[in-house]
Amino acid sequence: MSLDEEISSYIKAELSPTTNNFQDFWTSYCTKLPRLSSLVRRVNVIPATFVTSEALFSVASFLQRKQRASLSSRTLR
């Protein structure tokens, strides 16, 4: 099957109740769409979100809040 045929098959593929999420779909279609599934495995290694970076931004915004900015050595005496 050519890549064009795989793309056409992918577009025509209907989701069944057992393949309603990304990983399940590609697990069940890896033999039917080998080239596309190989590409998906290469591209899908990057997580959509990373909790550590989100937590870092949360801490940074907490440290930069107005209440903390008003704490000076004079205010703390």
C-alpha positions, -999 to 999 in steps of 0.1 A, spaced: 0 0 0 14 34 -10 16 64 14 -12 81 -6 -34 50 -1 -26 49 36 -36 86 40 -69 79 21 -75 49 44 -68 70 75 -92 97 63 -119 71 57 -113 53 90 -142 54 113 -137 54 151 -152 25 169 -159 25 206 -127 6 212 -105 31 193 -119 63 207 -85 77 219 -53 84 201 -31 56 214 -58 29 210 -65 40 174 -28 37 163 -23 5 182 -52 -11 163 -43 4 129 -5 -1 131 -6 -31 107 -31 -15 83 -13 18 82 24 10 88 40 41 74 17 65 91 19 47 124 57 48 122 55 86 116 31 90 145 54 71 168 83 95 158 62 126 162 43 116 193 73 114 216 68 150 227 43 153 255 14 178 251 20 192 285 46 188 311 35 192 347 69 204 360 70 234 337 34 243 346 43 240 383 73 263 378 52 290 362 27 287 390 54 292 416 69 321 396 35 339 395 31 333 432 64 349 440 57 379 417 23 387 433 16 423 446 14 413 482 49 398 481 62 429 462 51 451 491 74 433 515 105 454 520 130 455 548 112 486 562 78 469 562 91 438 580 105 458 610 
